[in-house]
Amino acid sequence: MQHAGSTIADRSAPGATNRKDVVHFYNTRDVLARCAPNDPGDKVSCWPVAENSLNENKRQLGNLGVSEREEDAVVAFLKTLSDGYMKEPKPAVAGQASTNEHPHAAISRKP
């Protein structure tokens, strides 16, 4: 099962690389079995053992009981949340291709 989404860093969901992974983790952490190291079922049929189980929120997370369709709806909602911040484009060096992370995002400056 591959999950599409934007890359994020979230240490609470082991191996999470995008929003879908994080939502799926919070939904199924306490439902799926624990994986052995390098288990091919990682994130599909099992989750790695917590590094520190004292940090686990077992009251509100881990067994949300939502369907995959509902997980997708949460992910779609999360994608709408933005403060509009975009990094300022790096100035291009003459003769070199631009390395801007957002080449189509112009930051308007008032004169």
C-alpha positions as YAML, in Angstrom:
chain: A
units: angstrom
residues:
- id: 1
  name: MET
  ca: [0.00, 0.00, 0.00]
- id: 2
  name: GLN
  ca: [1.63, 3.24, -1.15]
- id: 3
  name: HIS
  ca: [0.42, 6.53, 0.27]
- id: 4
  name: ALA
  ca: [0.82, 9.74, -1.71]
- id: 5
  name: GLY
  ca: [1.36, 13.08, -0.06]
- id: 6
  name: SER
  ca: [3.81, 15.80, 0.77]
- id: 7
  name: THR
  ca: [7.01, 15.01, 2.58]
- id: 8
  name: ILE
  ca: [6.96, 15.88, 6.25]
- id: 9
  name: ALA
  ca: [9.13, 15.15, 9.22]
- id: 10
  name: ASP
  ca: [7.11, 13.70, 12.05]
- id: 11
  name: ARG
  ca: [9.04, 11.66, 14.62]
- id: 12
  name: SER
  ca: [5.84, 10.39, 16.21]
- id: 13
  name: ALA
  ca: [5.06, 8.13, 13.24]
- id: 14
  name: PRO
  ca: [8.02, 5.81, 12.53]
- id: 15
  name: GLY
  ca: [9.10, 5.92, 8.91]
- id: 16
  name: ALA
  ca: [6.41, 8.44, 8.00]
- id: 17
  name: THR
  ca: [7.29, 10.37, 4.89]
- id: 18
  name: ASN
  ca: [4.00, 12.10, 4.13]
- id: 19
  name: ARG
  ca: [0.67, 13.16, 5.59]
- id: 20
  name: LYS
  ca: [-1.06, 9.92, 4.61]
- id: 21
  name: ASP
  ca: [1.51, 7.85, 6.52]
- id: 22
  name: VAL
  ca: [1.02, 9.97, 9.65]
- id: 23
  name: VAL
  ca: [-2.79, 9.79, 9.51]
- id: 24
  name: HIS
  ca: [-2.66, 6.03, 8.83]
- id: 25
  name: PHE
  ca: [-0.26, 5.58, 11.76]
- id: 26
  name: TYR
  ca: [-2.51, 7.47, 14.19]
- id: 27
  name: ASN
  ca: [-5.47, 5.44, 12.94]
- id: 28
  name: THR
  ca: [-3.88, 1.97, 13.12]
- id: 29
  name: ARG
  ca: [-0.90, 2.06, 15.51]
- id: 30
  name: ASP
  ca: [-2.71, 0.05, 18.21]
- id: 31
  name: VAL
  ca: [-4.64, -2.14, 15.76]
- id: 32
  name: LEU
  ca: [-1.83, -3.58, 13.61]
- id: 33
  name: ALA
  ca: [0.80, -5.99, 14.90]
- id: 34
  name: ARG
  ca: [4.37, -4.94, 15.74]
- id: 35
  name: CYS
  ca: [6.92, -5.42, 12.93]
- id: 36
  name: ALA
  ca: [10.24, -7.15, 13.07]
- id: 37
  name: PRO
  ca: [13.15, -5.07, 11.70]
- id: 38
  name: ASN
  ca: [12.92, -4.69, 7.88]
- id: 39
  name: ASP
  ca: [9.52, -6.39, 7.80]
- id: 40
  name: PRO
  ca: [7.95, -6.10, 4.31]
- id: 41
  name: GLY
  ca: [4.58, -5.41, 5.95]
- id: 42
  name: ASP
  ca: [5.83, -2.19, 7.55]
- id: 43
  name: LYS
  ca: [3.00, 0.43, 7.51]
- id: 44
  name: VAL
  ca: [0.60, -2.05, 5.88]
- id: 45
  name: SER
  ca: [0.15, -4.98, 8.25]
- id: 46
  name: CYS
  ca: [2.38, -3.88, 11.14]
- id: 47
  name: TRP
  ca: [4.18, -0.96, 12.82]
- id: 48
  name: PRO
  ca: [7.66, -0.86, 14.40]
- id: 49
  name: VAL
  ca: [7.88, -1.09, 18.18]
- id: 50
  name: ALA
  ca: [7.90, 2.32, 19.85]
- id: 51
  name: GLU
  ca: [11.32, 3.62, 20.83]
- id: 52
  name: ASN
  ca: [9.84, 4.81, 24.12]
- id: 53
  name: SER
  ca: [6.36, 3.56, 24.97]
- id: 54
  name: LEU
  ca: [6.05, 6.14, 27.76]
- id: 55
  name: ASN
  ca: [5.55, 8.78, 25.04]
- id: 56
  name: GLU
  ca: [2.61, 7.03, 23.38]
- id: 57
  name: ASN
  ca: [-0.78, 8.71, 23.58]
- id: 58
  name: LYS
  ca: [-3.06, 5.70, 23.94]
- id: 59
  name: ARG
  ca: [-6.17, 7.62, 24.97]
- id: 60
  name: GLN
  ca: [-6.79, 9.62, 21.79]
- id: 61
  name: LEU
  ca: [-4.57, 8.06, 19.11]
- id: 62
  name: GLY
  ca: [-3.68, 4.65, 17.75]
- id: 63
  name: ASN
  ca: [-7.13, 3.20, 17.13]
- id: 64
  name: LEU
  ca: [-9.30, 5.88, 15.53]
- id: 65
  name: GLY
  ca: [-11.50, 3.35, 13.74]
- id: 66
  name: VAL
  ca: [-11.77, 5.32, 10.51]
- id: 67
  name: SER
  ca: [-11.80, 3.84, 7.01]
- id: 68
  name: GLU
  ca: [-9.12, 4.42, 4.38]
- id: 69
  name: ARG
  ca: [-11.54, 6.77, 2.62]
- id: 70
  name: GLU
  ca: [-11.90, 8.77, 5.84]
- id: 71
  name: GLU
  ca: [-8.11, 8.82, 6.25]
- id: 72
  name: ASP
  ca: [-7.90, 10.26, 2.72]
- id: 73
  name: ALA
  ca: [-10.46, 12.92, 3.65]
- id: 74
  name: VAL
  ca: [-8.38, 13.96, 6.67]
- id: 75
  name: VAL
  ca: [-5.29, 14.17, 4.44]
- id: 76
  name: ALA
  ca: [-7.19, 16.29, 1.90]
- id: 77
  name: PHE
  ca: [-8.26, 18.63, 4.72]
- id: 78
  name: LEU
  ca: [-4.70, 18.88, 6.07]
- id: 79
  name: LYS
  ca: [-3.49, 19.91, 2.61]
- id: 80
  name: THR
  ca: [-5.79, 22.96, 2.77]
- id: 81
  name: LEU
  ca: [-4.11, 24.28, 5.93]
- id: 82
  name: SER
  ca: [-1.44, 26.77, 5.07]
- id: 83
  name: ASP
  ca: [-0.23, 30.11, 6.31]
- id: 84
  name: GLY
  ca: [0.79, 30.99, 2.75]
- id: 85
  name: TYR
  ca: [4.48, 31.14, 3.62]
- id: 86
  name: MET
  ca: [6.85, 30.44, 0.76]
- id: 87
  name: LYS
  ca: [10.62, 30.65, 0.86]
- id: 88
  name: GLU
  ca: [12.06, 33.62, -0.97]
- id: 89
  name: PRO
  ca: [13.53, 32.44, -4.29]
- id: 90
  name: LYS
  ca: [17.31, 32.34, -4.38]
- id: 91
  name: PRO
  ca: [18.79, 34.71, -6.95]
- id: 92
  name: ALA
  ca: [19.92, 32.95, -10.11]
- id: 93
  name: VAL
  ca: [23.62, 33.03, -10.94]
- id: 94
  name: ALA
  ca: [24.36, 34.16, -14.50]
- id: 95
  name: GLY
  ca: [24.94, 31.16, -16.73]
- id: 96
  name: GLN
  ca: [23.54, 28.62, -14.27]
- id: 97
  name: ALA
  ca: [20.11, 27.07, -14.00]
- id: 98
  name: SER
  ca: [17.98, 28.38, -11.17]
- id: 99
  name: THR
  ca: [17.85, 26.25, -8.02]
- id: 100
  name: ASN
  ca: [14.71, 27.88, -6.63]
- id: 101
  name: GLU
  ca: [12.52, 25.50, -4.69]
- id: 102
  name: HIS
  ca: [9.43, 27.27, -5.98]
- id: 103
  name: PRO
  ca: [10.40, 28.61, -9.43]
- id: 104
  name: HIS
  ca: [6.85, 29.75, -10.22]
- id: 105
  name: ALA
  ca: [6.32, 31.51, -6.91]
- id: 106
  name: ALA
  ca: [7.12, 35.16, -7.19]
- id: 107
  name: ILE
  ca: [7.34, 37.19, -4.03]
- id: 108
  name: SER
  ca: [5.93, 40.61, -4.72]
- id: 109
  name: ARG
  ca: [7.72, 43.53, -3.15]
- id: 110
  name: LYS
  ca: [6.23, 46.98, -2.89]
- id: 111
  name: PRO
  ca: [8.50, 49.74, -4.25]
...
